[in-house]
Amino acid sequence: MGEPIRVLHILQRMEAGGTQALLMNIYRKIDRTKVQFDFLVVYKEKQFYDNEIEEMGGHVYKLSFREDLNFLKFKKNLADFFRQHQEYQIVHCHAYTIGYFCLRAAKTAGVPVRIAHSHNNETVHDFKYLPKVFMQRLFAKNATDLFACSGEAGKYLFKDRPFLVLRNAIDTRKFIAEDVVRKESRKELGMEDRFVVGHVGRLHPQKNHDFLLDVFEKIKKEKPEAELILVGTGPMEANIRKKAERKDLSGSVHFLGNRKDMSRIYQAMDVFVFPSLFEGLGIAAIEAQTAGVPVVCSEGLPPETDITPLYRQMMLSDGAEKWADAVLEAARNPEAHTNMRQHVIDAGFDATETAGYMEKFYLSKFA
């Protein structure tokens, strides 16, 4: 058998995020004798998935653009990279802010298959909003193929151009609800007799932790035994901690950082609350439902996320008190903490199926 096709995935970094989880779920399931993944990122730091990627035969190449913000150096580094790595016939880019430059460099180097992949359906309206929107419009200019994690994400970034929807799939077997695991996990967290509200996501304005704390404050008044666990890291951590202190909630808000045992952490939760301003898909909501956890989420999530009887969507304009009532009601769902795997498979979110699809897609380009 010949050497496998090597696909280069380009991202900002290989952190513990939804896009990265999708890629790793595919990578673990794909036939690596036929297709191998490598990764190009723009942070030099050691990253969450580095060791696992290398153990599976992949490489992580690191440029320093996001640390030194030297644009001219970045363009030269990209040109040098593709000149030194002529083994890549497929480049799959997931970072729209730098994607135009990456796919342009790949095109200049003669890479025949250049994929632009949309993972969001909106952009945070901060001081970087206008330059981000400008780069979004250029993202697909040098692409030969377009992918999106949902219909909304594709229409948002690619407008009227045709694109393929690739579900953010997970390893459904890992997340099956089990009473023994639930009891063990709650004991490990010291929350055996607590009402556990959970959230998983980067500590970033998009995830709307500010509103989440308002909701939790209302829940705490109704259920003094309530605890909030936050999984993830990010630039808003200090602000979130300060707000928890101002609301006298510090002792009940737990920052767990990035975890590699998420299938167990979800099962410790009584309800998963996800008030994002926007999401291309929201893979954490899929994982939570698979683990049998009731989900209360915002209108920022696309319709594709509604896949089990445990899902409830609210408007952010409903306010914290109505959200708190919805969370308490969701916890009483009679199907909570039962096996939801088949619902998830039927909705197309199983990683084995998705990995097979992507393997065929990549190989078809050189059939």
C-alpha positions as CSV (number, residue, x, y, z in Angstrom):
1,M,0.0,0.0,0.0
2,G,1.3,3.5,-0.9
3,E,1.6,6.5,1.4
4,P,-1.6,8.0,2.7
5,I,-2.9,11.3,1.4
6,R,-1.9,14.0,3.9
7,V,-4.5,16.7,4.6
8,L,-3.4,20.0,6.1
9,H,-5.9,21.5,8.5
10,I,-5.4,25.2,9.3
11,L,-6.8,26.7,12.5
12,Q,-5.8,29.5,14.9
13,R,-4.8,26.9,17.5
14,M,-5.6,23.3,18.5
15,E,-7.3,24.2,21.7
16,A,-10.2,22.4,23.5
17,G,-12.9,23.9,21.2
18,G,-15.8,22.6,19.1
19,T,-14.1,22.8,15.7
20,Q,-11.0,21.0,17.2
21,A,-13.2,18.4,18.8
22,L,-14.8,17.7,15.4
23,L,-11.5,17.3,13.7
24,M,-10.1,15.0,16.4
25,N,-13.3,12.9,16.4
26,I,-12.8,12.4,12.6
27,Y,-9.1,11.9,12.9
28,R,-9.5,9.1,15.5
29,K,-12.0,7.3,13.3
30,I,-10.6,7.8,9.8
31,D,-8.5,5.1,8.1
32,R,-5.0,6.6,8.7
33,T,-3.4,4.2,6.3
34,K,-5.4,6.1,3.6
35,V,-5.7,9.6,4.9
36,Q,-3.5,11.4,7.5
37,F,-4.0,14.7,9.1
38,D,-1.5,17.4,9.9
39,F,-2.2,20.8,11.4
40,L,-0.9,24.4,10.9
41,V,-1.7,26.8,13.7
42,V,-0.7,30.4,14.4
43,Y,0.3,30.2,18.1
44,K,3.7,28.8,19.1
45,E,2.5,27.6,22.6
46,K,2.0,23.9,23.4
47,Q,-1.6,23.1,22.7
48,F,-4.3,20.8,24.0
49,Y,-4.2,18.1,21.3
50,D,-0.4,18.2,20.4
51,N,0.5,14.9,22.1
52,E,-2.5,12.9,20.7
53,I,-1.9,14.2,17.2
54,E,1.7,13.1,17.3
55,E,0.8,9.7,18.7
56,M,-1.5,9.1,15.7
57,G,1.2,10.0,13.2
58,G,0.3,13.7,12.6
59,H,2.3,16.8,12.7
60,V,1.5,20.2,14.3
61,Y,3.3,23.1,12.5
62,K,3.3,26.4,14.4
63,L,3.7,29.9,13.1
64,S,3.8,32.9,15.4
65,F,1.4,35.3,13.8
66,R,-1.1,35.7,16.6
67,E,1.8,36.3,19.1
68,D,3.8,38.8,17.1
69,L,1.1,40.1,14.7
70,N,3.8,40.7,12.1
71,F,1.7,40.4,8.9
72,L,4.6,40.6,6.4
73,K,6.4,37.9,8.3
74,F,3.2,35.8,8.3
75,K,2.9,36.0,4.5
76,K,6.5,35.1,4.1
77,N,6.2,32.2,6.5
78,L,3.2,30.8,4.7
79,A,5.0,31.0,1.3
80,D,8.1,29.3,2.8
81,F,5.9,26.6,4.5
82,F,4.2,25.6,1.2
83,R,7.5,25.7,-0.6
84,Q,9.0,23.3,1.9
85,H,6.0,21.1,2.2
86,Q,5.0,20.1,-1.3
87,E,3.4,16.9,-0.1
88,Y,0.0,18.6,0.5
89,Q,-2.6,18.2,-2.2
90,I,-5.5,19.2,0.1
91,V,-5.6,22.2,2.5
92,H,-8.7,22.4,4.7
93,C,-9.0,25.8,6.4
94,H,-11.2,26.5,9.4
95,A,-10.0,30.0,10.4
96,Y,-11.7,32.7,8.4
97,T,-9.8,35.7,9.8
98,I,-6.5,34.3,8.3
99,G,-8.1,32.0,5.8
100,Y,-7.8,34.3,2.8
101,F,-4.0,34.5,3.2
102,C,-3.6,30.8,3.9
103,L,-5.7,29.6,0.9
104,R,-4.1,32.2,-1.4
105,A,-0.6,30.9,-0.4
106,A,-1.8,27.3,-1.0
107,K,-3.1,28.3,-4.4
108,T,0.1,30.1,-5.3
109,A,2.0,26.9,-4.3
110,G,-0.1,24.8,-6.6
111,V,-2.2,22.9,-4.0
112,P,-5.2,21.7,-6.1
113,V,-7.8,21.2,-3.4
114,R,-8.5,24.1,-1.1
115,I,-11.4,23.9,1.4
116,A,-13.0,26.8,3.3
117,H,-15.0,25.6,6.3
118,S,-17.6,27.8,8.1
119,H,-18.1,27.1,11.8
120,N,-20.2,30.1,12.9
121,N,-23.4,32.0,12.0
122,E,-22.4,35.4,13.4
123,T,-19.5,37.5,14.7
124,V,-19.0,39.2,18.0
125,H,-19.8,42.9,17.7
126,D,-16.7,44.3,19.3
127,F,-14.0,46.7,18.1
128,K,-12.7,44.0,15.7
129,Y,-16.1,43.4,14.1
130,L,-15.5,45.4,10.9
131,P,-12.1,43.9,10.0
132,K,-13.4,40.4,10.8
133,V,-16.4,40.9,8.5
134,F,-14.0,42.1,5.8
135,M,-11.9,39.0,6.1
136,Q,-15.0,36.8,6.1
137,R,-15.9,38.1,2.7
138,L,-12.5,37.2,1.3
139,F,-12.3,33.8,3.0
140,A,-13.7,31.6,0.2
141,K,-12.1,33.6,-2.7
142,N,-9.3,31.1,-3.2
143,A,-11.3,27.9,-2.2
144,T,-12.2,25.1,-4.5
145,D,-14.7,23.5,-2.0
146,L,-16.9,24.9,0.7
147,F,-18.1,23.2,4.0
148,A,-20.2,24.4,6.9
149,C,-21.3,22.9,10.2
150,S,-24.9,23.9,9.6
151,G,-27.1,25.5,7.0
152,E,-27.1,28.8,8.9
153,A,-23.3,28.8,9.2
154,G,-22.9,28.2,5.4
155,K,-25.4,30.9,4.4
156,Y,-23.8,33.4,6.8
157,L,-20.2,33.0,5.4
158,F,-20.8,31.8,1.8
159,K,-24.0,33.6,0.9
160,D,-25.4,32.1,-2.4
161,R,-22.4,29.9,-3.2
162,P,-23.1,26.2,-2.9
163,F,-21.6,24.4,0.1
164,L,-21.7,21.0,1.9
165,V,-23.0,20.6,5.5
166,L,-20.7,18.5,7.7
167,R,-22.2,17.7,11.0
168,N,-20.0,18.3,14.1
169,A,-20.0,14.6,15.0
170,I,-19.0,13.0,18.2
171,D,-18.1,9.5,19.4
172,T,-21.6,8.7,20.6
173,R,-20.5,5.5,22.5
174,K,-18.5,7.5,24.9
175,F,-21.4,9.7,26.0
176,I,-24.1,7.1,26.8
177,A,-25.9,7.9,30.0
178,E,-25.0,5.5,32.8
179,D,-26.3,5.8,36.3
180,V,-23.0,4.4,37.8
181,V,-20.9,6.9,35.9
182,R,-23.3,9.7,37.0
183,K,-22.9,8.8,40.6
184,E,-19.1,8.4,40.4
185,S,-18.7,11.8,38.6
186,R,-20.8,13.7,41.1
187,K,-18.9,12.1,43.9
188,E,-15.5,13.0,42.3
189,L,-16.7,16.6,42.0
190,G,-18.0,16.7,45.6
191,M,-21.5,17.3,44.3
192,E,-23.4,14.2,45.3
193,D,-26.3,16.0,46.9
194,R,-26.2,19.2,44.8
195,F,-28.3,20.6,41.9
196,V,-25.6,20.8,39.2
197,V,-26.0,23.4,36.4
198,G,-23.3,22.9,33.7
199,H,-21.8,24.9,30.9
200,V,-19.1,23.9,28.5
201,G,-17.4,26.5,26.2
202,R,-14.6,29.0,25.8
203,L,-14.7,31.8,28.3
204,H,-15.4,34.3,25.6
205,P,-18.1,37.0,25.0
206,Q,-19.8,34.8,22.4
207,K,-20.8,32.3,25.1
208,N,-22.6,34.9,27.2
209,H,-21.4,33.9,30.6
210,D,-22.6,37.2,31.9
211,F,-26.2,36.2,31.3
212,L,-25.5,32.7,32.5
213,L,-24.5,34.1,35.9
214,D,-27.8,36.1,36.1
215,V,-29.7,32.9,35.4
216,F,-27.8,31.0,38.0
217,E,-28.4,33.7,40.6
218,K,-32.2,33.1,40.1
219,I,-31.8,29.3,40.3
220,K,-29.8,29.6,43.5
221,K,-32.6,31.5,45.1
222,E,-35.0,28.7,44.3
223,K,-32.5,25.9,45.0
224,P,-29.8,26.9,47.6
225,E,-28.0,23.6,46.9
226,A,-27.4,24.6,43.3
227,E,-23.8,24.7,41.9
228,L,-22.5,25.9,38.6
229,I,-19.7,24.2,36.8
230,L,-17.9,26.0,34.0
231,V,-15.7,23.9,31.7
232,G,-13.3,25.8,29.5
233,T,-10.7,28.6,29.5
234,G,-10.5,32.0,27.8
235,P,-10.1,35.7,28.0
236,M,-13.2,36.4,30.0
237,E,-12.3,34.3,33.1
238,A,-11.3,37.3,35.3
239,N,-14.5,39.2,34.4
240,I,-16.6,36.1,35.1
241,R,-14.9,35.6,38.5
242,K,-15.5,39.2,39.4
243,K,-19.2,39.1,38.6
244,A,-19.6,35.9,40.6
245,E,-17.9,37.7,43.5
246,R,-20.2,40.7,43.2
247,K,-23.3,38.4,43.2
248,D,-21.9,36.5,46.2
249,L,-21.8,33.3,44.1
250,S,-18.0,32.6,44.2
251,G,-18.4,29.6,46.5
252,S,-21.0,28.0,44.1
253,V,-19.3,28.7,40.7
254,H,-16.6,26.2,39.8
255,F,-14.0,26.8,37.1
256,L,-12.9,23.3,35.8
257,G,-10.6,24.5,33.0
258,N,-10.2,22.3,30.0
259,R,-10.9,18.6,30.6
260,K,-10.3,15.3,28.8
261,D,-13.0,13.5,30.7
262,M,-16.0,15.3,29.3
263,S,-18.1,12.2,28.9
264,R,-18.0,11.9,32.7
265,I,-18.4,15.6,33.5
266,Y,-21.6,15.9,31.4
267,Q,-23.2,13.1,33.4
268,A,-22.6,14.9,36.6
269,M,-24.9,17.7,35.4
270,D,-28.6,18.0,36.2
271,V,-29.1,20.6,33.4
272,F,-26.9,22.0,30.7
273,V,-27.4,25.7,30.1
274,F,-26.1,27.3,26.9
275,P,-27.1,31.0,26.4
276,S,-24.7,31.7,23.5
277,L,-25.2,34.9,21.4
278,F,-24.6,32.7,18.4
279,E,-23.2,29.3,17.4
280,G,-22.4,27.8,14.1
281,L,-23.7,24.5,15.6
282,G,-22.9,24.1,19.3
283,I,-21.3,20.7,19.6
284,A,-21.4,20.9,23.4
285,A,-25.2,20.9,23.2
286,I,-25.0,17.7,21.1
287,E,-22.6,16.1,23.6
288,A,-24.8,17.0,26.6
289,Q,-28.0,15.5,24.9
290,T,-26.1,12.4,24.1
291,A,-25.1,12.1,27.8
292,G,-28.8,12.3,28.7
293,V,-28.6,15.8,30.1
294,P,-31.5,18.2,29.6
295,V,-30.4,21.3,27.6
296,V,-31.7,24.8,27.8
297,C,-30.2,27.0,25.1
298,S,-30.6,30.3,23.3
299,E,-32.0,31.2,19.9
300,G,-28.4,31.6,18.9
301,L,-28.2,27.9,18.1
302,P,-29.3,26.6,14.7
303,P,-32.2,24.1,14.2
304,E,-29.9,21.2,13.6
305,T,-29.0,21.1,17.4
306,D,-32.6,20.1,18.4
307,I,-32.2,16.3,18.2
308,T,-33.7,14.8,21.4
309,P,-36.7,15.2,23.8
310,L,-34.3,16.8,26.2
311,Y,-33.8,20.0,24.2
312,R,-35.5,23.4,24.9
313,Q,-34.7,26.7,23.2
314,M,-35.4,30.1,24.8
315,M,-35.1,33.7,23.7
316,L,-32.4,35.7,25.5
317,S,-35.0,38.5,25.7
318,D,-37.1,36.2,27.9
319,G,-34.8,37.3,30.7
320,A,-33.0,35.5,33.5
321,E,-36.1,34.7,35.6
322,K,-37.9,32.8,32.9
323,W,-34.7,31.0,32.0
324,A,-34.2,29.9,35.6
325,D,-37.8,28.6,35.6
326,A,-37.1,26.7,32.3
327,V,-33.9,25.2,33.8
328,L,-35.8,23.9,36.9
329,E,-38.6,22.5,34.7
330,A,-36.1,20.8,32.4
331,A,-34.5,19.0,35.3
332,R,-37.9,17.3,35.8
333,N,-37.9,15.8,32.3
334,P,-38.8,12.1,32.8
335,E,-36.4,11.2,30.0
336,A,-33.4,12.9,31.6
337,H,-30.3,10.7,32.2
338,T,-31.6,8.0,29.8
339,N,-29.9,6.6,26.7
340,M,-30.2,9.2,23.9
341,R,-27.6,7.7,21.5
342,Q,-30.0,6.5,18.8
343,H,-31.5,10.0,18.5
344,V,-28.1,11.4,18.0
345,I,-27.1,8.8,15.4
346,D,-30.4,9.3,13.5
347,A,-29.7,13.0,13.4
348,G,-26.3,12.3,11.7
349,F,-23.9,13.2,14.5
350,D,-22.0,9.9,14.9
351,A,-18.3,10.3,14.3
352,T,-17.9,6.9,12.6
353,E,-20.3,7.9,9.8
354,T,-18.8,11.4,9.4
355,A,-15.2,10.1,9.3
356,G,-16.2,7.7,6.6
357,Y,-17.8,10.5,4.6
358,M,-14.8,12.7,4.8
359,E,-12.4,9.9,4.0
360,K,-14.4,9.2,0.8
361,F,-14.5,12.9,0.0
362,Y,-10.7,13.4,0.4
363,L,-9.9,10.2,-1.6
364,S,-12.4,11.1,-4.4
365,K,-10.3,14.2,-5.3
366,F,-7.6,11.8,-6.5
367,A,-9.6,8.8,-7.7
